[in-house]
Each structure stands twice: as C-alpha cells, then as structure tokens.
Amino acid sequence: MRPSELSRPPMSSISSLFNNSRLLASDISRKFNLPKRVNPLDVASGMRATASLDINVQTPKLKKDVEFGEKAKELIDAEARVLVGTYARTPVVLLHGKGCKLYDVEGREYLDMTSGIAVNALGHGDQDWITAVTLQANTLTHVSNVFYSIPQVELAKRLIDASFADRVFFTNSGTEANEAAIKFARKFQRFLRSNSECPPIEFVAFSNCFHGRTMGALALTSKEHYRSPFEPVMPGVTFLEYGNAQAAREVILSGKIAAVFVEPIQGEGGIYTATKEFLQSLRSACDEVGSLLIYDEVQCGLGRTGYLWAHEAYGIYPDMMTLAKPLAGGLPIGAVLVTERVAATINPGDHGSTFAGGPLVCSAAAAVLDKISDPHFLASVSEKGKYFKEILQQKLGGNRHVKEVRGRGLILGIELDVPAAPLVDACWNSGLLMLTSGKGNVVRLVPPLIISETELEQGTEILLKCLPCLDESLIIS
Ligand SMILES: Cc1ncc(COP(=O)(O)O)c(C=O)c1O
C-alpha cells in the first residue's frame, strides 16, 4: 500500500499535541526545564526546526498539527522519565521494518528516506545480512582485541581490496573513527619529524562540516553551538570556507597542519558537494608540506553516491578515510582506512578498543560490503539517484520555497527558504520519513540504497502533497 493511502486521520482532524497529551507536554517542560508559561511544543518544534544549527533563516511560528497514538504516547512519556534528554526526537515509535518500509506501534506504515541517518543501506531485514548475523551469532560474537578473529581480518582484506588503503583500524562509530584518525595524524607527524621541536599538530576543517561529538571530533565540527558548552575542546583547529582552495592552501602551507579533514559531500552540513579542483588543491598543498589529507566518508561513503567511495568521483585520493554508518548494515562499527606510510608509524598500544572489529559486526559488514561493492548495485544507485533528483526538480522545483535540489546518488538535499521542520512533520504524518540538515532549512533524503523507482516516486508525491504546509505554517504574527 502506498504510504499516502494509509488510513490516518486527516491533518485537519488532528487536535493539537498540547490538547491531546497534557502529560507529555508537562514531561517536555520538565525535560527541558522550561518555565511554566512556556509552551513546550514551541520548544520541541523549534528544536527540530533548528536541530543542530546556528540558523540564519527566520524561524516562523509553527502550527502544532502533530499527532501521537496512545501506544506511542505511553512510550514517549516513559522515555522522558528515564533517558538523558539529548535527543529532540520525531514522536514516532517504530516497531519493525522490511525493505524501505517502517511500521510504528500503531501499525502505521512509513516510507523510510532516513535509513537510520544513512545507516540502513540495505534497508530493513535484508536476508543476506540476517543470515550473516545469525550464523556469526551462533558461532562467536565477541572476543576483544586481545585475540585474533577471522571476520576482522576478512573484512579488512575486503576494504583494502576495494580502496586506496593498505591497512584498516576498526572502531565502533564515526566519531571514534575520526578520533583515531586525529591520533594517527599526530603520531605520523611526530614520528616523521622526530628531530623537530614542534612538529605539525594542528588541523584544518571546513564550514558546515560535521565530524562527531567526542572531544577531538567535536573540535573539528564547525557548528559552534555544538562545541561551546563543552569547551575547551582540542585546540589547534582552523575552520575555513568549504570550497575555498586558496584559503586552505595558505593555511596548509604554514607547515603547522598535521592533517586536513574534509567530507567529499557534507551530509549534516546541508548536502554540499566538493569540487574536483578543491580536493585537488588540498591534495597538492598537503603533499607540498607533508600534511595528511583525511576524507570523512562516514555519511557519504559506501555506495551512497553511486560510487563505492564518494571520492572516486574525483579521482583524488586521501591518506586516510573514515567510515562508519552503513558499514555493518545497522550494527555499530567504524573504520579508519590508511596508507602503509601512516600505518608504519603506529605501534601496539597507541590506540585500541574493547568492542571494535568484533566477529559479529565484521561478519555483518562483510555481507554489506559484498552487496554494495557489486558494480551492478552501484550502477543502480547512480541511476536511481539521477532519476530521483530529476523528479524532485521537476515536481518541486516550481514551489516558491524550494531554492535548490542538490547532491549526488542517493544523498540529496532540498534547500528551502524557510525551516524544513514543518515539511518534515507533515510528511511523516503522511507516511514519509525524512531528515533535516544544514541550518535547518534543508530536507535531507538518504533512503536505503535498495529503494525502488516506484518508492522514489511515492516519496516525491508525498513531498509534493505536503509542500503547501510551508505556507500554512507561516503564521503572520
Ligand atoms: C560525516 C560524519 N562524520 C562523523 C559522524 C559521526 O558519526 P557517529 O554518529 O557514528 O559518531 C557523522 C554522523 O552523522 C557524520 O555524518
């Protein structure tokens, strides 16, 4: 059944969340420590609207046409009592999924264009993934890195065969992969310049970049409001304009830079794509002074662009690349892929992890990598991505709030001239799950890579149907 045909109450008949669920509203108040006179829904909507952002788009007052089912309400209420309040969640309680469809506790169906934030590349419940995981779970799940294990070596071999890299270090997440890359870069520079009193220890990162939330990766993340409550973070990071090759060249040639971190396509930052000239210029400047070039492909890597690695579209290769999200098809994993000359400077004890590279996640990842690296699979992502972008441009491009549809493969962004949250909310009410990014004014579309053209058309139709909410949600104050 098409998500748009699902039986759900029409938006007009949905009473406001505040009237609907006094209990939840009071919990939101408690959770965010709001004074009594503040409507928690304004805060909740505002948080999603600006999720992550130093917004420079005017945040309008929003209508609160948001509905919770009874079962969802119960769980959301319980969550507010027991979890640390770090997430401004969409109020959907998901129960199970198959392919590109997700189902909530009320039995409603959604078309998933979030993939668990670019994770579920094979969708939900892929049979080969389930087989790999269950077989391995029945054999050996965890041994720690005190011992050798076969799946870890098998996965590393596959990653090396499929990339520029000579060696791999496994982690449990994207932020940890970037932490490892920071340490490896510092160690590399210290090792290489053991005679120097001040080897290069600083880093370059770019506007709109996102590299994670642990202290090192956070220091490399551009959004100040992510960093400022936790300062001091790692010092020595210079943020430059993404795409400004000349500015980057000048800073890199200072000789102080251990490594440059760059996303070939920025996901959280608003789906901005690097140019070949920009990456080429970073590569040349790094080579001139011995700085390392690190690609963060945590979000854009592993088939999402229609290339196995996003940087393959440019033919400019890094010294290190960090991966995570889709690699184990939903199980937690991260990886740093490095050249031999970087690996040669790392010794036992320099870095490590209890869980990383365990047999279970590595077996799952091998199954994912085998499927995604198939040239037919990659070609299908490329074709579907082109088709999706085309129909989005055709059908939505005429709307006055749509400024641009951009991206490559199945990582696409629709930039609006207003916050995207009302549209994202209206779409999930109509059975389509999406994300925001950028300064809150970009709809981010990262569906499972297995999505069909029919599902892409369905998603586009829902978006088209919901677009008028952008006008409705602007209440003239
Ligand atoms: C480009 C990029 N790097 C790093 C991270 C951090 O990954 P994780 O959330 O697994 O720590 C993210 C997460 O969104 C990301 O998009």
The ligand as an ORCA input file, in Angstrom:
! r2SCAN-3c Opt
* xyz 0 1
  C      30.431     12.963      8.175
  C      30.213     12.424      9.557
  N      31.281     12.151     10.329
  C      31.151     11.662     11.565
  C      29.912     11.424     12.108
  C      29.781     10.864     13.497
  O      29.360      9.556     13.411
  P      28.742      8.814     14.693
  O      27.412      9.422     14.938
  O      28.686      7.373     14.280
  O      29.694      9.029     15.812
  C      28.775     11.695     11.348
  C      27.433     11.480     11.912
  O      26.443     11.957     11.439
  C      28.928     12.208     10.040
  O      27.873     12.498      9.262
*
